[in-house]
Amino acid sequence: MRQLRLEVRSEPSEFWRWVSPLLALLITVLVGTVLFMAMGKDPVRALMVFFWEPIKSSYALGELMVKATPLLLISLGLGLCFRANVWNIGAEGQYVMGAIFASGVALHAEPSWGRGVVVLILVVGTFGGLLWAGIVAVLRERFNANEILVSLMMVYVATMVLSYLVYGPWKDPNGYNFPQSKSFDVYTLVPRLVQGSRMTWGLPLALLGAGLSWLFLYRTRMGFGLQVTGLAPMAARLSGFSSSKNLYTALLVSGACAGLAGALEVSGPIGQLTPYVPVGYGFAAIIVAFVGRLHPLGMVMSALLMSMFYIGGELAQSRLGLPKSLTGVFQGLLLFSLLICDTLIYQRLCWIQRPSFTLPELTAGLAARTSAIETQGH
């Protein structure tokens, strides 16, 4: 009798390391097809909404890039953290604080400051995210606090600060009592990259960030030390790499990336501060980072895929009457499928020949075993 089993590989498979995300995407599509059929929807039309509508025109591609920009920026920072074995789960809060800090400058800017104020807005927003992540780093370093819990809880604090501002001192007095700030003046907005599209210069900044991240990880001693610290902390310590320095580097860079993403969002496509700034980019970027294999180029591709899920979920809600939460379902399916497929990196499926016995042989073996047990008892 032959049985299919998992067997540990002598060394990880590079082939499956890169094919695993593609297989995970295929599984996600297949499971999604079953879900659409169970809900009484045409699966072909539903898949077209998710995978064709976001890329079928130049305007649609622009919207895809608008969604992909914050996802890519945040995931690049998270990729550094995860490589250093620092689990920053609160990028959503750092993203919100970046939006708040940037909005503070945009709301108080004067026309005499000129277009150069956009640079100041982005720098201050970046500092806001960096500051919020710095609190996590200090608590982890000084008091050995768990960065997962601290960073996650600080997301709710950032959201409360946002609510206080848009319902209170920064509320637009001419906004018909809606909880939002006034619209930012034109000179405080990030310039559009293409006329007729909401895509801004944030996209080239995000791509530049991917290039800088690659250089840092693979061409600098600090980047090498950060990766060694994540893989083998003791070896890194013996080699002279500071675990404390790598902790601060990873968290501060991650917070800065998330803060920049928040600043680009409020001073770009949104154009004002609203309570709907936190839309889950910080959490979705975790999936982006892992689907992209924590590699800058991989994260560029996975950010595009995740933005397709966001846009597809919105279109499925308006055109097919499906719940918007379907976006989260697809994100979760992709992550769990990836975790399952990653098993093939370190293990492989193989057929094992199991010995088969006839009934007389089984009876004789059982009798011999019983006799041996009775002999030992005497």
Secondary structure, DSSP 4 states (H G I P E B T S, - for coil): -EEEEEEE-SS--HHHHHHHHHHHHHHHHHHHHHHHHHTT--HHHHHHHHHTGGGSSHHHHHHHHHHHHHHHHHHHHHHHHHHTT-----HHHHHHHHHHHHHHHHHH--GGG-TTHHHHHHHHHHHHHHHHHHHHHHHHHHH---HHHHHHHHHHHHHHHHHHHHHTTT--TTSTT-SSPPPPPGGGSPPBSSTTS--BTHHHHHHHHHHHHHHHHHHSHHHHHHHHHHH-HHHHHHTT--HHHHHHHHHHHHHHHHHHHHHHHIIIII-S--TT--SSHHHHHHHHHHHTTT-HHHHHHHHHHHHHHHHHHHHHHHHS---TTHHHHHHHHHHHHHHHHTHHHHEEEEEEE-----HHHHHHHHHHHHHHHHHHH-
